Amino acid sequence: MAKTVAEVMTPHPATVEADEPVSVAATLMRDHDTGAVIVNEHGRLKGIVTDRDIAVRVVAADLGPDTPVRAACSPFVEVVGSEATIEQAVRLMREHAVRRLPVVEDGRAIGVVSLGDLAVERDPDSALADISAAEGNR
């Protein structure tokens, strides 16, 4: 059984610079079959943008696909180190009601750990684990 975040995280997350348009983030989500992209500013972690962020903060606000990612992203993001325990990651997710945590080293995202990753590891017979382990919709 995995003990650290590094053992369950998805490495090499898709990233987008904060000044790029949300259309770039959406394309990355499609191409990487993910619902979230790390937002960087000059290569350093700035936030995270999700498909829901784009829907609510851009589409529903009647903004266009050229809207900068910084306008859609969640600027305050909880992060975790790769050597953090699974229990620490779960506690952070619960305390801050988040589904994903960027995994950082020296201010740069090296991975993402999600509720699905944790479900696959800790509760492999759950519906969430089944859904998370299934092939994505492309």
Buried (B, 14 or more C-beta within 10 A) or exposed (E): EBEBBBEBBBEEBBBBBBEBBBBBBBBBBEEBEBBBBBBBEEEEBBBBBBBEBBEEBBBEEEBEBEBBBBBBBBEEBBBBBBEBEBEBBBEBBEEEEBEBBBBBEEEBBBBBBBBBBBBBBBEEEEEEBEEBEEEEEE
